[in-house]
Amino acid sequence: MKRERHIGRVLLALAVACSVGLYVGHSLGETVKAQEDAQVHIVDQGETLWEIARPIADKRGMDIREVIYELSVNNDINSTDDIRPGQRLVINF
């Protein structure tokens, strides 16, 4: 009976490990795919986040505020004054 419990625990541990592995592998695949679809915008002198976001919003039929929010989150921007010339902004949404 003791041996049966041990085998049961081993099988349970293997099942959990496989499930976690599949989940992590799936998540990593999505991350790689998302990065392949990403665009990079290099900020020009005097350019604002609003100017960068406007064509993206128009092209995708989104509210400009949504685009600014996504750009801010994806690029760790805390305010619209946080961008500088030469900065690379990842557009990935």
C-alpha positions as CSV (number, residue, x, y, z in Angstrom):
1,M,0.0,0.0,0.0
2,K,2.9,2.3,0.8
3,R,4.4,1.6,-2.6
4,E,1.1,2.4,-4.4
5,R,0.9,5.8,-2.7
6,H,4.5,6.5,-3.8
7,I,3.7,5.6,-7.4
8,G,0.5,7.7,-7.2
9,R,2.5,10.7,-6.0
10,V,5.1,10.2,-8.7
11,L,2.4,10.1,-11.4
12,L,0.7,13.1,-10.0
13,A,4.0,15.1,-10.0
14,L,4.7,14.0,-13.6
15,A,1.2,15.1,-14.7
16,V,1.6,18.5,-13.0
17,A,5.1,19.0,-14.5
18,C,3.8,18.2,-18.0
19,S,0.9,20.5,-17.6
20,V,3.1,23.4,-16.5
21,G,5.5,22.7,-19.3
22,L,2.8,22.8,-21.9
23,Y,1.4,26.0,-20.4
24,V,4.8,27.8,-20.3
25,G,5.6,26.6,-23.8
26,H,2.3,27.9,-25.1
27,S,2.8,31.3,-23.4
28,L,6.3,31.6,-24.8
29,G,5.1,30.8,-28.3
30,E,2.6,33.7,-28.0
31,T,5.2,36.1,-26.8
32,V,7.5,35.2,-29.7
33,K,4.7,35.6,-32.2
34,A,3.7,38.9,-30.7
35,Q,7.3,40.2,-31.0
36,E,7.4,39.2,-34.6
37,D,4.3,41.4,-35.3
38,A,5.7,44.3,-33.4
39,Q,6.8,47.6,-35.0
40,V,9.3,50.0,-33.7
41,H,8.9,53.8,-33.9
42,I,12.0,56.0,-33.3
43,V,10.9,59.3,-31.7
44,D,11.9,62.4,-33.7
45,Q,12.9,65.7,-32.1
46,G,9.8,67.6,-30.9
47,E,7.4,64.6,-31.6
48,T,4.7,64.0,-29.0
49,L,3.0,60.7,-28.0
50,W,-0.2,62.1,-29.4
51,E,1.4,62.6,-32.8
52,I,2.8,59.1,-32.8
53,A,-0.5,57.6,-31.7
54,R,-2.8,59.5,-34.2
55,P,-2.0,57.5,-37.3
56,I,-2.0,54.2,-35.4
57,A,-5.5,55.0,-34.0
58,D,-6.8,56.1,-37.4
59,K,-5.4,53.0,-39.2
60,R,-6.8,50.6,-36.6
61,G,-10.1,52.4,-35.9
62,M,-9.2,52.9,-32.3
63,D,-9.7,55.8,-29.9
64,I,-6.4,57.7,-29.7
65,R,-6.5,57.5,-25.9
66,E,-6.5,53.7,-26.1
67,V,-3.4,53.8,-28.3
68,I,-1.6,56.2,-26.0
69,Y,-2.5,53.9,-23.1
70,E,-1.2,50.8,-24.9
71,L,2.0,52.7,-26.0
72,S,2.5,53.8,-22.4
73,V,2.1,50.4,-20.9
74,N,4.1,48.5,-23.5
75,N,7.0,51.0,-23.3
76,D,7.0,51.8,-19.6
77,I,6.1,55.5,-20.1
78,N,4.7,57.2,-17.1
79,S,3.6,60.5,-18.7
80,T,3.4,62.0,-22.1
81,D,6.5,63.9,-21.3
82,D,8.5,60.7,-20.8
83,I,9.6,60.3,-24.5
84,R,12.8,61.7,-26.0
85,P,14.4,61.9,-29.4
86,G,15.9,58.7,-30.5
87,Q,13.9,56.6,-28.1
88,R,12.5,53.4,-29.6
89,L,8.8,52.7,-29.0
90,V,7.5,49.2,-29.5
91,I,4.1,49.2,-31.1
92,N,2.7,45.7,-30.3
93,F,-1.1,45.6,-30.0
